Amino acid sequence: MSDRLVILHYDNDKPQRLDKFLVASLPEFSRSRLQTWIRTGKVTVDGKQAQKSGQALEDQAVVKVLIPPTQSSELTPEAIPLDVVFENEDLLVVNKPAGMVVHPAAGHSTGTLVHAALAHAPDISGVGGEQRPGVVHRLDKQTSGLILLAKNDTAHQWLQNQFRSRQVDKVYLALVDGAPPTPRGRIEAAIGRDTKQRMRMAVVPPGKGRQAITEFFTRQAYEHHAFLEIHPLTGRTHQIRVHLAYLGCPIVGDTLYGRRHPSISIDRHFLHAYRLTLQLSGKTIPQTFEARLPDHLEQILAKLTATV
């Protein structure tokens, strides 16, 4: 299959960035993919190769885009059981177990959620990228709970736009060591790479990292722990774990940001993606999906409650 040529006309006397124009004109493709095409010479403006994503378009500009054929993923599907909460022609909502990596990465070339999804829904191959087919957002390896996978490019872009514009309501449950300074609160603290330990993220001064906002309230207080409901309003790497550690109440079992030796016998961190509310294509009312706490986490809470 060869590249498909698309010809677009910019008709506005107010200059606009090339990448913004392409995002609006080709909504089925992600901004990052469009920017890659600009960078690799697949976009011309008035017959000349586009120079950069931020190039300004003038009135009556003619933009030509060579859209490469979709490349199917070369990953091998693996028949790993999936706990599918919901499925339609556009997406999968999966209750991911702790211990499963979302997509292939260094040290995790097999056994990922993506490998399992390719076996469950073969058409997902090539959606959103060869190494991360279908992936819209991510959960840490030891975080259990709800995660979305897009089954086609249009759905992938639709879902990514909802996450980007903060239209997806995400609710997590966590057990922490100690307690936050107030039963309910909002954390606004930028997050960036830890300069001393590259495997970690950290709260950094404004302007040094990316804006991150997390809201929380205490569902149950115990003598040495607190059970929290958490609403992340942004989606930074390790955001909830970093923000709670910053408050002085790290997640139980989180040996990267909390205690090296967990205060409770647990082989993972106690963080669960409990609820997702989003707009499905063609629907007017947002839909909510939930995944109850895994049994072993429920048992931990039951033991703590029995001692209160």
C-alpha positions as CSV (number, residue, x, y, z in Angstrom):
1,M,0.0,0.0,0.0
2,S,1.2,3.5,-0.8
3,D,0.8,6.8,0.9
4,R,-2.6,8.5,0.5
5,L,-2.5,12.2,-0.6
6,V,-4.9,14.6,1.2
7,I,-5.1,18.2,-0.1
8,L,-6.3,20.9,2.4
9,H,-7.1,24.6,1.8
10,Y,-6.5,27.2,4.6
11,D,-9.1,29.9,4.1
12,N,-8.7,32.5,6.8
13,D,-7.0,35.9,6.9
14,K,-5.8,35.2,10.4
15,P,-2.5,33.2,10.5
16,Q,-2.7,29.8,12.3
17,R,-0.1,27.2,13.3
18,L,0.2,24.4,10.8
19,D,-0.1,21.6,13.5
20,K,-3.3,23.2,14.9
21,F,-4.8,23.4,11.4
22,L,-4.0,19.8,10.8
23,V,-5.5,18.6,14.1
24,A,-8.7,20.4,13.3
25,S,-8.7,19.1,9.7
26,L,-7.7,15.5,10.4
27,P,-9.3,14.7,13.8
28,E,-8.9,11.0,13.3
29,F,-5.1,11.4,13.8
30,S,-3.3,12.4,17.0
31,R,-1.4,15.7,17.3
32,S,1.8,13.7,17.9
33,R,1.3,11.6,14.7
34,L,0.7,14.7,12.7
35,Q,3.8,16.4,14.1
36,T,5.8,13.4,13.2
37,W,4.6,13.6,9.6
38,I,5.6,17.3,9.5
39,R,9.0,16.4,10.9
40,T,9.6,13.6,8.4
41,G,8.7,15.6,5.3
42,K,5.2,14.3,4.6
43,V,3.6,17.7,4.7
44,T,4.0,20.6,2.2
45,V,2.7,24.1,2.3
46,D,2.2,25.8,-1.1
47,G,4.5,23.2,-2.7
48,K,7.3,23.5,-0.2
49,Q,8.2,21.1,2.5
50,A,6.8,22.2,5.9
51,Q,9.6,23.5,8.1
52,K,8.1,23.0,11.6
53,S,4.9,22.3,13.4
54,G,4.6,25.9,14.5
55,Q,4.9,27.2,10.9
56,A,2.2,30.0,10.3
57,L,-0.3,29.4,7.6
58,E,-1.4,32.4,5.6
59,D,-4.7,32.9,3.8
60,Q,-5.3,30.7,0.8
61,A,-2.4,28.3,1.7
62,V,-2.6,24.9,0.2
63,V,-1.5,22.1,2.5
64,K,-0.7,18.6,1.2
65,V,-0.3,15.6,3.5
66,L,1.0,12.2,2.5
67,I,-0.8,9.8,4.9
68,P,1.2,6.6,5.2
69,P,-0.8,3.3,5.4
70,T,-1.6,1.9,8.8
71,Q,1.2,-0.3,10.0
72,S,0.0,-3.4,11.8
73,S,1.7,-4.1,15.1
74,E,4.5,-6.8,14.9
75,L,3.7,-7.8,18.4
76,T,2.6,-11.4,18.9
77,P,-0.9,-11.7,20.4
78,E,-1.0,-13.7,23.6
79,A,-4.1,-15.5,24.9
80,I,-4.0,-14.0,28.4
81,P,-7.4,-13.8,30.1
82,L,-8.8,-10.3,30.4
83,D,-11.4,-9.0,32.8
84,V,-13.5,-7.0,30.2
85,V,-15.9,-4.6,32.0
86,F,-17.3,-3.2,28.7
87,E,-16.8,-3.5,25.0
88,N,-18.3,-2.1,21.8
89,E,-17.0,-1.4,18.3
90,D,-14.9,1.5,19.5
91,L,-13.3,0.6,22.8
92,L,-12.5,-1.9,25.5
93,V,-12.8,-1.1,29.2
94,V,-10.5,-3.6,31.1
95,N,-10.0,-4.2,34.8
96,K,-6.3,-4.6,34.8
97,P,-4.7,-6.8,37.6
98,A,-1.7,-5.5,39.6
99,G,1.5,-6.9,38.2
100,M,0.5,-6.5,34.5
101,V,2.5,-4.0,32.4
102,V,0.3,-2.0,30.0
103,H,2.6,-2.0,26.9
104,P,6.0,-3.4,25.9
105,A,9.0,-1.6,27.4
106,A,12.5,-2.4,28.5
107,G,12.4,-5.6,30.5
108,H,8.7,-6.3,29.5
109,S,8.6,-7.7,26.0
110,T,5.8,-10.2,26.6
111,G,2.8,-10.7,28.8
112,T,1.6,-7.1,28.7
113,L,-2.0,-5.8,28.5
114,V,-1.4,-4.9,24.8
115,H,-0.4,-8.5,24.0
116,A,-3.6,-9.8,25.6
117,A,-5.7,-7.1,23.9
118,L,-4.3,-8.1,20.5
119,A,-5.5,-11.7,21.0
120,H,-8.9,-10.5,22.2
121,A,-9.5,-7.8,19.5
122,P,-7.1,-8.3,16.6
123,D,-8.3,-5.2,14.8
124,I,-6.6,-3.1,17.5
125,S,-3.3,-3.8,15.8
126,G,-1.7,-0.5,14.5
127,V,-4.2,1.8,16.3
128,G,-2.3,4.6,17.9
129,G,1.2,3.2,17.3
130,E,2.9,-0.1,16.5
131,Q,4.3,-0.7,20.0
132,R,1.3,0.7,21.9
133,P,-1.7,-0.4,19.9
134,G,-5.0,0.9,21.4
135,V,-3.3,2.6,24.4
136,V,-5.1,5.8,25.4
137,H,-3.8,6.2,28.9
138,R,-1.7,4.1,31.3
139,L,-1.6,2.6,34.7
140,D,1.5,1.7,36.7
141,K,2.4,-2.0,36.7
142,Q,1.3,-2.5,40.4
143,T,-1.8,-0.3,40.0
144,S,-5.0,-2.4,39.4
145,G,-8.3,-1.2,38.0
146,L,-9.9,0.4,34.9
147,I,-8.1,1.2,31.7
148,L,-9.3,2.1,28.2
149,L,-8.1,0.7,24.9
150,A,-9.3,2.1,21.6
151,K,-10.2,-0.3,18.8
152,N,-9.9,2.1,15.9
153,D,-8.0,5.4,15.1
154,T,-11.2,7.6,15.3
155,A,-12.0,6.3,18.8
156,H,-8.3,6.6,19.8
157,Q,-8.3,10.3,18.9
158,W,-11.8,10.8,20.4
159,L,-10.7,9.3,23.7
160,Q,-7.4,11.1,23.8
161,N,-9.1,14.4,23.3
162,Q,-11.4,13.8,26.2
163,F,-8.4,13.0,28.5
164,R,-6.5,16.1,27.1
165,S,-9.5,18.4,27.8
166,R,-10.1,16.8,31.3
167,Q,-13.5,15.6,30.4
168,V,-12.8,12.1,31.7
169,D,-13.6,11.8,35.4
170,K,-11.1,9.4,37.1
171,V,-11.5,8.1,40.7
172,Y,-8.8,6.0,42.5
173,L,-8.8,4.4,45.9
174,A,-5.7,4.2,48.0
175,L,-4.6,3.2,51.5
176,V,-1.8,5.5,52.8
177,D,0.6,5.4,55.7
178,G,-0.3,8.1,58.2
179,A,-3.0,10.6,57.1
180,P,-3.1,13.8,55.0
181,P,-3.0,17.1,57.0
182,T,-6.8,17.6,56.3
183,P,-9.5,15.1,55.7
184,R,-10.2,16.6,52.3
185,G,-7.9,18.6,50.1
186,R,-6.5,19.7,46.8
187,I,-2.8,19.4,45.8
188,E,-1.5,21.7,43.1
189,A,2.2,20.9,42.7
190,A,4.2,20.6,39.5
191,I,5.8,17.3,38.7
192,G,9.0,16.6,36.9
193,R,11.8,14.1,36.7
194,D,13.8,13.6,40.0
195,T,17.3,15.0,39.2
196,K,18.9,12.6,41.7
197,Q,17.0,9.4,40.9
198,R,16.0,9.2,37.3
199,M,13.5,6.3,37.9
200,R,11.5,8.7,40.1
201,M,9.3,11.7,39.6
202,A,9.2,14.5,42.1
203,V,7.4,17.7,43.0
204,V,9.4,20.5,41.4
205,P,9.3,24.4,41.5
206,P,6.7,26.0,39.1
207,G,8.1,26.3,35.6
208,K,10.4,23.3,36.1
209,G,7.8,20.6,35.5
210,R,4.3,20.0,34.3
211,Q,1.2,21.3,36.2
212,A,-0.4,18.6,38.3
213,I,-3.6,18.7,40.3
214,T,-5.0,16.0,42.6
215,E,-8.1,16.2,44.9
216,F,-8.8,13.7,47.7
217,F,-11.0,13.0,50.6
218,T,-10.8,10.5,53.5
219,R,-13.2,7.6,53.3
220,Q,-12.0,6.0,56.5
221,A,-9.3,7.0,59.1
222,Y,-7.5,4.3,61.0
223,E,-4.9,4.5,63.8
224,H,-1.9,4.5,61.5
225,H,-3.4,4.7,58.1
226,A,-6.1,6.4,56.0
227,F,-8.3,5.1,53.2
228,L,-8.6,7.8,50.5
229,E,-10.7,8.5,47.5
230,I,-8.6,10.4,44.9
231,H,-9.6,12.5,41.9
232,P,-6.6,13.3,39.7
233,L,-7.5,16.3,37.4
234,T,-4.3,15.9,35.4
235,G,-2.5,12.8,34.3
236,R,1.2,13.1,35.0
237,T,3.5,10.1,35.4
238,H,3.2,8.7,39.0
239,Q,1.1,11.7,39.9
240,I,-1.0,10.3,42.7
241,R,2.0,8.5,44.3
242,V,4.2,11.6,44.1
243,H,1.5,13.9,45.5
244,L,0.6,11.7,48.4
245,A,4.2,11.2,49.3
246,Y,4.7,15.0,49.1
247,L,1.9,15.4,51.7
248,G,3.7,13.0,54.0
249,C,1.3,10.1,53.6
250,P,2.7,7.7,50.9
251,I,0.7,4.9,49.6
252,V,1.1,1.6,51.5
253,G,3.4,-0.8,49.6
254,D,4.9,1.9,47.4
255,T,8.6,1.2,48.0
256,L,9.6,3.8,45.4
257,Y,8.0,6.8,47.1
258,G,7.2,5.5,50.5
259,R,8.5,3.1,53.0
260,R,11.2,0.6,51.9
261,H,9.6,-2.0,54.1
262,P,5.7,-1.8,53.8
263,S,3.9,-1.2,57.0
264,I,1.4,-3.9,56.0
265,S,2.1,-7.3,54.4
266,I,1.4,-6.6,50.7
267,D,3.2,-7.4,47.5
268,R,2.1,-4.3,45.6
269,H,1.1,-0.7,46.3
270,F,-2.4,-0.1,47.5
271,L,-3.7,2.0,44.6
272,H,-6.7,1.0,42.5
273,A,-8.4,2.8,39.5
274,Y,-11.9,2.5,40.7
275,R,-14.1,4.5,38.4
276,L,-14.1,6.1,35.0
277,T,-16.8,8.4,33.6
278,L,-16.5,9.4,29.9
279,Q,-18.5,10.2,26.8
280,L,-19.0,7.3,24.4
281,S,-19.3,8.1,20.7
282,G,-22.9,8.7,19.7
283,K,-24.1,9.0,23.2
284,T,-25.4,12.2,24.9
285,I,-25.0,11.2,28.5
286,P,-21.6,10.3,30.0
287,Q,-21.2,6.6,31.0
288,T,-19.6,5.4,34.2
289,F,-17.7,2.2,34.7
290,E,-16.5,0.8,38.0
291,A,-14.2,-2.0,39.2
292,R,-14.4,-3.1,42.8
293,L,-11.3,-3.4,45.0
294,P,-9.5,-6.7,44.5
295,D,-10.3,-9.2,47.3
296,H,-6.8,-9.0,48.9
297,L,-7.1,-5.2,49.2
298,E,-10.6,-5.6,50.7
299,Q,-9.2,-8.1,53.2
300,I,-6.6,-5.6,54.3
301,L,-9.3,-3.0,55.0
302,A,-11.4,-5.5,56.8
303,K,-8.5,-6.3,59.2
304,L,-7.9,-2.6,59.8
305,T,-11.5,-2.0,60.5
306,A,-11.6,-4.8,63.0
307,T,-8.9,-3.1,65.1
308,V,-10.7,0.3,65.2
